[in-house]
Amino acid sequence: MALTDVKVKTAKPKDKPYKLTDGGGMYLLINANGSKYWRMKYRFASKEKMLSIGVYPDVSQAYACEKRSEARKINAIRVMSLTTDF
């Protein structure tokens, strides 16, 4: 389920860091000190990786979604180049 701007703005810090998922591997990490980071989890070569997209509110949700789409395309090309025999 996609995040809404209201959910992102009103997300309050808790005792421990937690995540609000946005789909496609992207999530907003809310730290205990109140900082909010856009992150994306993905797999490459059978290993889980994490991409830092930026800090909210400097990086808007719309921009983070654009970067997620770009990263997924790049990762798909990298995976295809590993599995394609020339």
PyMOL Python script that loads the backbone (N, CA, C, O; Angstrom):
from pymol import cmd

cmd.read_pdbstr("""\
ATOM      1  N   MET A   1       0.839  -1.172   0.000  1.00  0.00           N
ATOM      2  CA  MET A   1       0.000   0.000   0.000  1.00  0.00           C
ATOM      3  C   MET A   1       0.890   1.243   0.000  1.00  0.00           C
ATOM      4  O   MET A   1       1.830   1.339   0.790  1.00  0.00           O
ATOM      5  N   ALA A   2       0.601   2.160  -0.857  1.00  0.00           N
ATOM      6  CA  ALA A   2       1.402   3.370  -0.989  1.00  0.00           C
ATOM      7  C   ALA A   2       1.184   4.313   0.192  1.00  0.00           C
ATOM      8  O   ALA A   2       0.084   4.418   0.735  1.00  0.00           O
ATOM      9  N   LEU A   3       2.242   4.981   0.564  1.00  0.00           N
ATOM     10  CA  LEU A   3       2.157   5.989   1.614  1.00  0.00           C
ATOM     11  C   LEU A   3       1.460   7.242   1.095  1.00  0.00           C
ATOM     12  O   LEU A   3       1.510   7.545  -0.097  1.00  0.00           O
ATOM     13  N   THR A   4       0.826   7.946   1.984  1.00  0.00           N
ATOM     14  CA  THR A   4       0.259   9.246   1.622  1.00  0.00           C
ATOM     15  C   THR A   4       1.135  10.326   2.238  1.00  0.00           C
ATOM     16  O   THR A   4       1.877  10.072   3.187  1.00  0.00           O
ATOM     17  N   ASP A   5       1.043  11.527   1.691  1.00  0.00           N
ATOM     18  CA  ASP A   5       1.827  12.642   2.204  1.00  0.00           C
ATOM     19  C   ASP A   5       1.477  12.924   3.657  1.00  0.00           C
ATOM     20  O   ASP A   5       2.346  13.297   4.445  1.00  0.00           O
ATOM     21  N   VAL A   6       0.219  12.750   4.014  1.00  0.00           N
ATOM     22  CA  VAL A   6      -0.219  12.991   5.393  1.00  0.00           C
ATOM     23  C   VAL A   6       0.449  12.001   6.347  1.00  0.00           C
ATOM     24  O   VAL A   6       0.894  12.389   7.428  1.00  0.00           O
ATOM     25  N   LYS A   7       0.524  10.717   5.955  1.00  0.00           N
ATOM     26  CA  LYS A   7       1.164   9.705   6.805  1.00  0.00           C
ATOM     27  C   LYS A   7       2.640  10.015   7.005  1.00  0.00           C
ATOM     28  O   LYS A   7       3.179   9.850   8.099  1.00  0.00           O
ATOM     29  N   VAL A   8       3.287  10.465   5.935  1.00  0.00           N
ATOM     30  CA  VAL A   8       4.716  10.777   6.014  1.00  0.00           C
ATOM     31  C   VAL A   8       4.947  11.968   6.943  1.00  0.00           C
ATOM     32  O   VAL A   8       5.827  11.927   7.802  1.00  0.00           O
ATOM     33  N   LYS A   9       4.161  13.021   6.771  1.00  0.00           N
ATOM     34  CA  LYS A   9       4.325  14.227   7.585  1.00  0.00           C
ATOM     35  C   LYS A   9       4.023  13.990   9.058  1.00  0.00           C
ATOM     36  O   LYS A   9       4.682  14.558   9.928  1.00  0.00           O
ATOM     37  N   THR A  10       3.027  13.150   9.339  1.00  0.00           N
ATOM     38  CA  THR A  10       2.594  12.958  10.718  1.00  0.00           C
ATOM     39  C   THR A  10       3.295  11.802  11.427  1.00  0.00           C
ATOM     40  O   THR A  10       3.001  11.533  12.591  1.00  0.00           O
ATOM     41  N   ALA A  11       4.203  11.122  10.759  1.00  0.00           N
ATOM     42  CA  ALA A  11       4.922  10.002  11.382  1.00  0.00           C
ATOM     43  C   ALA A  11       5.782  10.537  12.528  1.00  0.00           C
ATOM     44  O   ALA A  11       6.635  11.402  12.330  1.00  0.00           O
ATOM     45  N   LYS A  12       5.548  10.017  13.706  1.00  0.00           N
ATOM     46  CA  LYS A  12       6.255  10.460  14.908  1.00  0.00           C
ATOM     47  C   LYS A  12       7.310   9.434  15.309  1.00  0.00           C
ATOM     48  O   LYS A  12       7.135   8.240  15.069  1.00  0.00           O
ATOM     49  N   PRO A  13       8.404   9.891  15.918  1.00  0.00           N
ATOM     50  CA  PRO A  13       9.436   8.947  16.369  1.00  0.00           C
ATOM     51  C   PRO A  13       8.936   8.078  17.518  1.00  0.00           C
ATOM     52  O   PRO A  13       8.084   8.486  18.306  1.00  0.00           O
ATOM     53  N   LYS A  14       9.487   6.877  17.591  1.00  0.00           N
ATOM     54  CA  LYS A  14       9.190   5.944  18.682  1.00  0.00           C
ATOM     55  C   LYS A  14      10.491   5.617  19.399  1.00  0.00           C
ATOM     56  O   LYS A  14      11.538   6.177  19.073  1.00  0.00           O
ATOM     57  N   ASP A  15      10.433   4.715  20.369  1.00  0.00           N
ATOM     58  CA  ASP A  15      11.634   4.337  21.114  1.00  0.00           C
ATOM     59  C   ASP A  15      12.695   3.712  20.219  1.00  0.00           C
ATOM     60  O   ASP A  15      13.893   3.894  20.438  1.00  0.00           O
ATOM     61  N   LYS A  16      12.248   2.979  19.216  1.00  0.00           N
ATOM     62  CA  LYS A  16      13.159   2.313  18.287  1.00  0.00           C
ATOM     63  C   LYS A  16      12.836   2.753  16.864  1.00  0.00           C
ATOM     64  O   LYS A  16      11.700   3.136  16.585  1.00  0.00           O
ATOM     65  N   PRO A  17      13.809   2.706  15.960  1.00  0.00           N
ATOM     66  CA  PRO A  17      13.523   3.037  14.556  1.00  0.00           C
ATOM     67  C   PRO A  17      12.470   2.081  13.981  1.00  0.00           C
ATOM     68  O   PRO A  17      12.423   0.903  14.335  1.00  0.00           O
ATOM     69  N   TYR A  18      11.634   2.610  13.092  1.00  0.00           N
ATOM     70  CA  TYR A  18      10.636   1.767  12.430  1.00  0.00           C
ATOM     71  C   TYR A  18      10.469   2.217  10.986  1.00  0.00           C
ATOM     72  O   TYR A  18      10.942   3.285  10.598  1.00  0.00           O
ATOM     73  N   LYS A  19       9.784   1.380  10.185  1.00  0.00           N
ATOM     74  CA  LYS A  19       9.644   1.618   8.752  1.00  0.00           C
ATOM     75  C   LYS A  19       8.178   1.792   8.367  1.00  0.00           C
ATOM     76  O   LYS A  19       7.289   1.137   8.912  1.00  0.00           O
ATOM     77  N   LEU A  20       7.952   2.690   7.415  1.00  0.00           N
ATOM     78  CA  LEU A  20       6.652   2.820   6.754  1.00  0.00           C
ATOM     79  C   LEU A  20       6.893   2.438   5.300  1.00  0.00           C
ATOM     80  O   LEU A  20       7.630   3.126   4.594  1.00  0.00           O
ATOM     81  N   THR A  21       6.285   1.357   4.848  1.00  0.00           N
ATOM     82  CA  THR A  21       6.537   0.858   3.495  1.00  0.00           C
ATOM     83  C   THR A  21       5.722   1.617   2.458  1.00  0.00           C
ATOM     84  O   THR A  21       4.603   2.060   2.717  1.00  0.00           O
ATOM     85  N   ASP A  22       6.314   1.752   1.279  1.00  0.00           N
ATOM     86  CA  ASP A  22       5.659   2.452   0.176  1.00  0.00           C
ATOM     87  C   ASP A  22       5.497   1.550  -1.040  1.00  0.00           C
ATOM     88  O   ASP A  22       4.894   1.970  -2.028  1.00  0.00           O
ATOM     89  N   GLY A  23       6.005   0.347  -1.002  1.00  0.00           N
ATOM     90  CA  GLY A  23       5.880  -0.573  -2.121  1.00  0.00           C
ATOM     91  C   GLY A  23       7.103  -0.554  -3.018  1.00  0.00           C
ATOM     92  O   GLY A  23       7.848   0.425  -3.056  1.00  0.00           O
ATOM     93  N   GLY A  24       7.298  -1.639  -3.732  1.00  0.00           N
ATOM     94  CA  GLY A  24       8.427  -1.737  -4.643  1.00  0.00           C
ATOM     95  C   GLY A  24       9.760  -1.758  -3.930  1.00  0.00           C
ATOM     96  O   GLY A  24      10.786  -1.440  -4.532  1.00  0.00           O
ATOM     97  N   GLY A  25       9.769  -2.128  -2.652  1.00  0.00           N
ATOM     98  CA  GLY A  25      10.997  -2.187  -1.883  1.00  0.00           C
ATOM     99  C   GLY A  25      11.352  -0.887  -1.180  1.00  0.00           C
ATOM    100  O   GLY A  25      12.285  -0.859  -0.378  1.00  0.00           O
ATOM    101  N   MET A  26      10.624   0.194  -1.465  1.00  0.00           N
ATOM    102  CA  MET A  26      10.944   1.481  -0.855  1.00  0.00           C
ATOM    103  C   MET A  26      10.208   1.652   0.472  1.00  0.00           C
ATOM    104  O   MET A  26       9.067   1.220   0.635  1.00  0.00           O
ATOM    105  N   TYR A  27      10.899   2.296   1.417  1.00  0.00           N
ATOM    106  CA  TYR A  27      10.282   2.571   2.705  1.00  0.00           C
ATOM    107  C   TYR A  27      10.864   3.847   3.295  1.00  0.00           C
ATOM    108  O   TYR A  27      11.920   4.320   2.875  1.00  0.00           O
ATOM    109  N   LEU A  28      10.158   4.389   4.269  1.00  0.00           N
ATOM    110  CA  LEU A  28      10.619   5.557   5.011  1.00  0.00           C
ATOM    111  C   LEU A  28      11.035   5.061   6.381  1.00  0.00           C
ATOM    112  O   LEU A  28      10.223   4.510   7.125  1.00  0.00           O
ATOM    113  N   LEU A  29      12.298   5.256   6.710  1.00  0.00           N
ATOM    114  CA  LEU A  29      12.824   4.854   8.012  1.00  0.00           C
ATOM    115  C   LEU A  29      12.721   6.045   8.952  1.00  0.00           C
ATOM    116  O   LEU A  29      13.292   7.102   8.687  1.00  0.00           O
ATOM    117  N   ILE A  30      11.991   5.872  10.050  1.00  0.00           N
ATOM    118  CA  ILE A  30      11.847   6.933  11.050  1.00  0.00           C
ATOM    119  C   ILE A  30      12.682   6.532  12.253  1.00  0.00           C
ATOM    120  O   ILE A  30      12.399   5.530  12.909  1.00  0.00           O
ATOM    121  N   ASN A  31      13.713   7.320  12.539  1.00  0.00           N
ATOM    122  CA  ASN A  31      14.608   7.033  13.655  1.00  0.00           C
ATOM    123  C   ASN A  31      14.052   7.601  14.956  1.00  0.00           C
ATOM    124  O   ASN A  31      13.142   8.430  14.951  1.00  0.00           O
ATOM    125  N   ALA A  32      14.615   7.142  16.066  1.00  0.00           N
ATOM    126  CA  ALA A  32      14.166   7.576  17.386  1.00  0.00           C
ATOM    127  C   ALA A  32      14.371   9.075  17.600  1.00  0.00           C
ATOM    128  O   ALA A  32      13.654   9.687  18.392  1.00  0.00           O
ATOM    129  N   ASN A  33      15.344   9.676  16.903  1.00  0.00           N
ATOM    130  CA  ASN A  33      15.587  11.113  17.058  1.00  0.00           C
ATOM    131  C   ASN A  33      14.686  11.964  16.153  1.00  0.00           C
ATOM    132  O   ASN A  33      14.781  13.191  16.161  1.00  0.00           O
ATOM    133  N   GLY A  34      13.804  11.304  15.366  1.00  0.00           N
ATOM    134  CA  GLY A  34      12.841  12.012  14.523  1.00  0.00           C
ATOM    135  C   GLY A  34      13.267  12.180  13.079  1.00  0.00           C
ATOM    136  O   GLY A  34      12.479  12.659  12.263  1.00  0.00           O
ATOM    137  N   SER A  35      14.495  11.799  12.735  1.00  0.00           N
ATOM    138  CA  SER A  35      14.940  11.914  11.345  1.00  0.00           C
ATOM    139  C   SER A  35      14.246  10.864  10.480  1.00  0.00           C
ATOM    140  O   SER A  35      13.929   9.768  10.941  1.00  0.00           O
ATOM    141  N   LYS A  36      14.015  11.223   9.218  1.00  0.00           N
ATOM    142  CA  LYS A  36      13.285  10.354   8.290  1.00  0.00           C
ATOM    143  C   LYS A  36      14.117  10.167   7.035  1.00  0.00           C
ATOM    144  O   LYS A  36      14.524  11.139   6.399  1.00  0.00           O
ATOM    145  N   TYR A  37      14.370   8.909   6.679  1.00  0.00           N
ATOM    146  CA  TYR A  37      15.213   8.570   5.538  1.00  0.00           C
ATOM    147  C   TYR A  37      14.461   7.686   4.549  1.00  0.00           C
ATOM    148  O   TYR A  37      13.833   6.700   4.936  1.00  0.00           O
ATOM    149  N   TRP A  38      14.531   8.050   3.263  1.00  0.00           N
ATOM    150  CA  TRP A  38      13.990   7.194   2.207  1.00  0.00           C
ATOM    151  C   TRP A  38      15.033   6.134   1.887  1.00  0.00           C
ATOM    152  O   TRP A  38      16.194   6.457   1.635  1.00  0.00           O
ATOM    153  N   ARG A  39      14.622   4.865   1.896  1.00  0.00           N
ATOM    154  CA  ARG A  39      15.508   3.748   1.598  1.00  0.00           C
ATOM    155  C   ARG A  39      14.796   2.777   0.660  1.00  0.00           C
ATOM    156  O   ARG A  39      13.570   2.776   0.553  1.00  0.00           O
ATOM    157  N   MET A  40      15.596   1.952  -0.015  1.00  0.00           N
ATOM    158  CA  MET A  40      15.038   0.939  -0.901  1.00  0.00           C
ATOM    159  C   MET A  40      15.836  -0.347  -0.748  1.00  0.00           C
ATOM    160  O   MET A  40      17.063  -0.343  -0.839  1.00  0.00           O
ATOM    161  N   LYS A  41      15.129  -1.443  -0.514  1.00  0.00           N
ATOM    162  CA  LYS A  41      15.762  -2.753  -0.440  1.00  0.00           C
ATOM    163  C   LYS A  41      15.600  -3.436  -1.793  1.00  0.00           C
ATOM    164  O   LYS A  41      14.552  -3.340  -2.430  1.00  0.00           O
ATOM    165  N   TYR A  42      16.651  -4.125  -2.219  1.00  0.00           N
ATOM    166  CA  TYR A  42      16.577  -4.876  -3.469  1.00  0.00           C
ATOM    167  C   TYR A  42      17.561  -6.035  -3.402  1.00  0.00           C
ATOM    168  O   TYR A  42      18.378  -6.115  -2.485  1.00  0.00           O
ATOM    169  N   ARG A  43      17.476  -6.923  -4.369  1.00  0.00           N
ATOM    170  CA  ARG A  43      18.379  -8.066  -4.419  1.00  0.00           C
ATOM    171  C   ARG A  43      19.227  -7.977  -5.676  1.00  0.00           C
ATOM    172  O   ARG A  43      18.748  -7.622  -6.753  1.00  0.00           O
ATOM    173  N   PHE A  44      20.501  -8.308  -5.507  1.00  0.00           N
ATOM    174  CA  PHE A  44      21.420  -8.388  -6.636  1.00  0.00           C
ATOM    175  C   PHE A  44      22.381  -9.517  -6.352  1.00  0.00           C
ATOM    176  O   PHE A  44      22.982  -9.586  -5.279  1.00  0.00           O
ATOM    177  N   ALA A  45      22.523 -10.412  -7.332  1.00  0.00           N
ATOM    178  CA  ALA A  45      23.410 -11.575  -7.197  1.00  0.00           C
ATOM    179  C   ALA A  45      23.070 -12.361  -5.928  1.00  0.00           C
ATOM    180  O   ALA A  45      23.962 -12.758  -5.178  1.00  0.00           O
ATOM    181  N   SER A  46      21.793 -12.580  -5.699  1.00  0.00           N
ATOM    182  CA  SER A  46      21.267 -13.353  -4.567  1.00  0.00           C
ATOM    183  C   SER A  46      21.603 -12.757  -3.206  1.00  0.00           C
ATOM    184  O   SER A  46      21.547 -13.456  -2.194  1.00  0.00           O
ATOM    185  N   LYS A  47      21.948 -11.477  -3.171  1.00  0.00           N
ATOM    186  CA  LYS A  47      22.236 -10.817  -1.902  1.00  0.00           C
ATOM    187  C   LYS A  47      21.328  -9.606  -1.748  1.00  0.00           C
ATOM    188  O   LYS A  47      21.069  -8.876  -2.705  1.00  0.00           O
ATOM    189  N   GLU A  48      20.850  -9.406  -0.521  1.00  0.00           N
ATOM    190  CA  GLU A  48      20.004  -8.250  -0.254  1.00  0.00           C
ATOM    191  C   GLU A  48      20.877  -7.003  -0.131  1.00  0.00           C
ATOM    192  O   GLU A  48      21.903  -7.007   0.550  1.00  0.00           O
ATOM    193  N   LYS A  49      20.450  -5.951  -0.796  1.00  0.00           N
ATOM    194  CA  LYS A  49      21.164  -4.677  -0.786  1.00  0.00           C
ATOM    195  C   LYS A  49      20.206  -3.583  -0.325  1.00  0.00           C
ATOM    196  O   LYS A  49      18.990  -3.774  -0.317  1.00  0.00           O
ATOM    197  N   MET A  50      20.769  -2.425   0.062  1.00  0.00           N
ATOM    198  CA  MET A  50      19.958  -1.297   0.484  1.00  0.00           C
ATOM    199  C   MET A  50      20.498  -0.042  -0.188  1.00  0.00           C
ATOM    200  O   MET A  50      21.701   0.217  -0.174  1.00  0.00           O
ATOM    201  N   LEU A  51      19.592   0.732  -0.775  1.00  0.00           N
ATOM    202  CA  LEU A  51      19.937   1.976  -1.437  1.00  0.00           C
ATOM    203  C   LEU A  51      19.358   3.138  -0.635  1.00  0.00           C
ATOM    204  O   LEU A  51      18.162   3.160  -0.342  1.00  0.00           O
ATOM    205  N   SER A  52      20.193   4.090  -0.285  1.00  0.00           N
ATOM    206  CA  SER A  52      19.724   5.310   0.387  1.00  0.00           C
ATOM    207  C   SER A  52      19.315   6.310  -0.676  1.00  0.00           C
ATOM    208  O   SER A  52      20.109   6.648  -1.554  1.00  0.00           O
ATOM    209  N   ILE A  53      18.084   6.783  -0.603  1.00  0.00           N
ATOM    210  CA  ILE A  53      17.570   7.714  -1.605  1.00  0.00           C
ATOM    211  C   ILE A  53      17.700   9.152  -1.119  1.00  0.00           C
ATOM    212  O   ILE A  53      18.018  10.037  -1.914  1.00  0.00           O
ATOM    213  N   GLY A  54      17.465   9.407   0.157  1.00  0.00           N
ATOM    214  CA  GLY A  54      17.600  10.763   0.674  1.00  0.00           C
ATOM    215  C   GLY A  54      16.869  10.962   1.978  1.00  0.00           C
ATOM    216  O   GLY A  54      16.256  10.041   2.517  1.00  0.00           O
ATOM    217  N   VAL A  55      16.945  12.185   2.477  1.00  0.00           N
ATOM    218  CA  VAL A  55      16.354  12.553   3.758  1.00  0.00           C
ATOM    219  C   VAL A  55      15.072  13.340   3.504  1.00  0.00           C
ATOM    220  O   VAL A  55      15.052  14.273   2.702  1.00  0.00           O
ATOM    221  N   TYR A  56      14.002  12.951   4.199  1.00  0.00           N
ATOM    222  CA  TYR A  56      12.747  13.693   4.128  1.00  0.00           C
ATOM    223  C   TYR A  56      12.846  14.849   5.097  1.00  0.00           C
ATOM    224  O   TYR A  56      13.315  14.615   6.211  1.00  0.00           O
ATOM    225  N   PRO A  57      12.461  16.049   4.793  1.00  0.00           N
ATOM    226  CA  PRO A  57      11.683  16.559   3.673  1.00  0.00           C
ATOM    227  C   PRO A  57      12.523  17.076   2.500  1.00  0.00           C
ATOM    228  O   PRO A  57      11.961  17.539   1.508  1.00  0.00           O
ATOM    229  N   ASP A  58      13.868  17.007   2.595  1.00  0.00           N
ATOM    230  CA  ASP A  58      14.709  17.472   1.482  1.00  0.00           C
ATOM    231  C   ASP A  58      14.376  16.723   0.196  1.00  0.00           C
ATOM    232  O   ASP A  58      14.375  17.304  -0.889  1.00  0.00           O
ATOM    233  N   VAL A  59      14.094  15.427   0.329  1.00  0.00           N
ATOM    234  CA  VAL A  59      13.695  14.591  -0.807  1.00  0.00           C
ATOM    235  C   VAL A  59      12.215  14.276  -0.636  1.00  0.00           C
ATOM    236  O   VAL A  59      11.816  13.614   0.322  1.00  0.00           O
ATOM    237  N   SER A  60      11.411  14.754  -1.568  1.00  0.00           N
ATOM    238  CA  SER A  60       9.961  14.538  -1.473  1.00  0.00           C
ATOM    239  C   SER A  60       9.614  13.084  -1.786  1.00  0.00           C
ATOM    240  O   SER A  60      10.430  12.328  -2.313  1.00  0.00           O
ATOM    241  N   GLN A  61       8.395  12.722  -1.449  1.00  0.00           N
ATOM    242  CA  GLN A  61       7.932  11.364  -1.735  1.00  0.00           C
ATOM    243  C   GLN A  61       7.879  11.118  -3.237  1.00  0.00           C
ATOM    244  O   GLN A  61       8.239  10.032  -3.692  1.00  0.00           O
ATOM    245  N   ALA A  62       7.446  12.086  -4.005  1.00  0.00           N
ATOM    246  CA  ALA A  62       7.353  11.932  -5.458  1.00  0.00           C
ATOM    247  C   ALA A  62       8.732  11.716  -6.070  1.00  0.00           C
ATOM    248  O   ALA A  62       8.906  10.858  -6.936  1.00  0.00           O
ATOM    249  N   TYR A  63       9.708  12.495  -5.619  1.00  0.00           N
ATOM    250  CA  TYR A  63      11.075  12.347  -6.137  1.00  0.00           C
ATOM    251  C   TYR A  63      11.655  10.992  -5.734  1.00  0.00           C
ATOM    252  O   TYR A  63      12.331  10.346  -6.534  1.00  0.00           O
ATOM    253  N   ALA A  64      11.397  10.560  -4.504  1.00  0.00           N
ATOM    254  CA  ALA A  64      11.873   9.259  -4.041  1.00  0.00           C
ATOM    255  C   ALA A  64      11.276   8.136  -4.888  1.00  0.00           C
ATOM    256  O   ALA A  64      11.965   7.165  -5.199  1.00  0.00           O
ATOM    257  N   CYS A  65      10.013   8.259  -5.260  1.00  0.00           N
ATOM    258  CA  CYS A  65       9.368   7.248  -6.113  1.00  0.00           C
ATOM    259  C   CYS A  65       9.999   7.219  -7.501  1.00  0.00           C
ATOM    260  O   CYS A  65      10.170   6.146  -8.080  1.00  0.00           O
ATOM    261  N   GLU A  66      10.348   8.386  -8.039  1.00  0.00           N
ATOM    262  CA  GLU A  66      11.038   8.434  -9.336  1.00  0.00           C
ATOM    263  C   GLU A  66      12.377   7.712  -9.255  1.00  0.00           C
ATOM    264  O   GLU A  66      12.720   6.923 -10.135  1.00  0.00           O
ATOM    265  N   LYS A  67      13.129   7.987  -8.196  1.00  0.00           N
ATOM    266  CA  LYS A  67      14.437   7.354  -8.022  1.00  0.00           C
ATOM    267  C   LYS A  67      14.305   5.847  -7.822  1.00  0.00           C
ATOM    268  O   LYS A  67      15.159   5.085  -8.276  1.00  0.00           O
ATOM    269  N   ARG A  68      13.240   5.412  -7.143  1.00  0.00           N
ATOM    270  CA  ARG A  68      12.998   3.976  -6.972  1.00  0.00           C
ATOM    271  C   ARG A  68      12.774   3.325  -8.332  1.00  0.00           C
ATOM    272  O   ARG A  68      13.311   2.249  -8.597  1.00  0.00           O
ATOM    273  N   SER A  69      11.989   3.961  -9.195  1.00  0.00           N
ATOM    274  CA  SER A  69      11.715   3.414 -10.520  1.00  0.00           C
ATOM    275  C   SER A  69      12.998   3.327 -11.343  1.00  0.00           C
ATOM    276  O   SER A  69      13.240   2.326 -12.017  1.00  0.00           O
ATOM    277  N   GLU A  70      13.815   4.369 -11.288  1.00  0.00           N
ATOM    278  CA  GLU A  70      15.089   4.358 -12.008  1.00  0.00           C
ATOM    279  C   GLU A  70      15.993   3.239 -11.500  1.00  0.00           C
ATOM    280  O   GLU A  70      16.608   2.524 -12.290  1.00  0.00           O
ATOM    281  N   ALA A  71      16.072   3.091 -10.174  1.00  0.00           N
ATOM    282  CA  ALA A  71      16.928   2.066  -9.580  1.00  0.00           C
ATOM    283  C   ALA A  71      16.458   0.663  -9.967  1.00  0.00           C
ATOM    284  O   ALA A  71      17.281  -0.219 -10.210  1.00  0.00           O
ATOM    285  N   ARG A  72      15.155   0.454 -10.023  1.00  0.00           N
ATOM    286  CA  ARG A  72      14.636  -0.866 -10.409  1.00  0.00           C
ATOM    287  C   ARG A  72      14.989  -1.180 -11.855  1.00  0.00           C
ATOM    288  O   ARG A  72      15.321  -2.322 -12.173  1.00  0.00           O
ATOM    289  N   LYS A  73      14.922  -0.182 -12.740  1.00  0.00           N
ATOM    290  CA  LYS A  73      15.290  -0.396 -14.142  1.00  0.00           C
ATOM    291  C   LYS A  73      16.773  -0.727 -14.268  1.00  0.00           C
ATOM    292  O   LYS A  73      17.150  -1.652 -14.987  1.00  0.00           O
ATOM    293  N   ILE A  74      17.605   0.029 -13.570  1.00  0.00           N
ATOM    294  CA  ILE A  74      19.049  -0.220 -13.616  1.00  0.00           C
ATOM    295  C   ILE A  74      19.376  -1.604 -13.077  1.00  0.00           C
ATOM    296  O   ILE A  74      20.200  -2.316 -13.651  1.00  0.00           O
ATOM    297  N   ASN A  75      18.738  -1.988 -11.983  1.00  0.00           N
ATOM    298  CA  ASN A  75      18.981  -3.308 -11.407  1.00  0.00           C
ATOM    299  C   ASN A  75      18.535  -4.408 -12.362  1.00  0.00           C
ATOM    300  O   ASN A  75      19.206  -5.434 -12.475  1.00  0.00           O
ATOM    301  N   ALA A  76      17.419  -4.213 -13.046  1.00  0.00           N
ATOM    302  CA  ALA A  76      16.939  -5.218 -14.005  1.00  0.00           C
ATOM    303  C   ALA A  76      17.946  -5.383 -15.142  1.00  0.00           C
ATOM    304  O   ALA A  76      18.202  -6.502 -15.587  1.00  0.00           O
ATOM    305  N   ILE A  77      18.511  -4.281 -15.608  1.00  0.00           N
ATOM    306  CA  ILE A  77      19.511  -4.352 -16.682  1.00  0.00           C
ATOM    307  C   ILE A  77      20.754  -5.081 -16.192  1.00  0.00           C
ATOM    308  O   ILE A  77      21.320  -5.899 -16.919  1.00  0.00           O
ATOM    309  N   ARG A  78      21.184  -4.793 -14.967  1.00  0.00           N
ATOM    310  CA  ARG A  78      22.365  -5.467 -14.409  1.00  0.00           C
ATOM    311  C   ARG A  78      22.132  -6.962 -14.269  1.00  0.00           C
ATOM    312  O   ARG A  78      23.028  -7.753 -14.564  1.00  0.00           O
ATOM    313  N   VAL A  79      20.954  -7.362 -13.829  1.00  0.00           N
ATOM    314  CA  VAL A  79      20.630  -8.780 -13.665  1.00  0.00           C
ATOM    315  C   VAL A  79      20.615  -9.465 -15.037  1.00  0.00           C
ATOM    316  O   VAL A  79      21.143 -10.566 -15.189  1.00  0.00           O
ATOM    317  N   MET A  80      20.002  -8.803 -16.042  1.00  0.00           N
ATOM    318  CA  MET A  80      19.949  -9.387 -17.377  1.00  0.00           C
ATOM    319  C   MET A  80      21.356  -9.558 -17.946  1.00  0.00           C
ATOM    320  O   MET A  80      21.627 -10.551 -18.621  1.00  0.00           O
ATOM    321  N   SER A  81      22.255  -8.605 -17.686  1.00  0.00           N
ATOM    322  CA  SER A  81      23.600  -8.704 -18.243  1.00  0.00           C
ATOM    323  C   SER A  81      24.371  -9.854 -17.596  1.00  0.00           C
ATOM    324  O   SER A  81      25.269 -10.419 -18.220  1.00  0.00           O
ATOM    325  N   LEU A  82      24.036 -10.206 -16.359  1.00  0.00           N
ATOM    326  CA  LEU A  82      24.689 -11.339 -15.696  1.00  0.00           C
ATOM    327  C   LEU A  82      24.183 -12.675 -16.207  1.00  0.00           C
ATOM    328  O   LEU A  82      24.921 -13.661 -16.234  1.00  0.00           O
ATOM    329  N   THR A  83      22.912 -12.703 -16.615  1.00  0.00           N
ATOM    330  CA  THR A  83      22.310 -13.977 -16.988  1.00  0.00           C
ATOM    331  C   THR A  83      22.291 -14.229 -18.501  1.00  0.00           C
ATOM    332  O   THR A  83      21.913 -15.315 -18.938  1.00  0.00           O
ATOM    333  N   THR A  84      22.690 -13.251 -19.291  1.00  0.00           N
ATOM    334  CA  THR A  84      22.651 -13.388 -20.737  1.00  0.00           C
ATOM    335  C   THR A  84      23.986 -13.924 -21.241  1.00  0.00           C
ATOM    336  O   THR A  84      25.049 -13.409 -20.893  1.00  0.00           O
ATOM    337  N   ASP A  85      23.916 -14.955 -22.058  1.00  0.00           N
ATOM    338  CA  ASP A  85      25.115 -15.507 -22.702  1.00  0.00           C
ATOM    339  C   ASP A  85      25.312 -14.794 -24.035  1.00  0.00           C
ATOM    340  O   ASP A  85      24.375 -14.640 -24.818  1.00  0.00           O
ATOM    341  N   PHE A  86      26.520 -14.371 -24.271  1.00  0.00           N
ATOM    342  CA  PHE A  86      26.815 -13.689 -25.538  1.00  0.00           C
ATOM    343  C   PHE A  86      27.491 -14.618 -26.496  1.00  0.00           C
ATOM    344  O   PHE A  86      27.817 -14.222 -27.615  1.00  0.00           O
TER     345      PHE A  86
END
""", "prot")
cmd.dss("prot")
cmd.show_as("cartoon", "prot")
cmd.util.cbc("prot")
cmd.orient("prot")
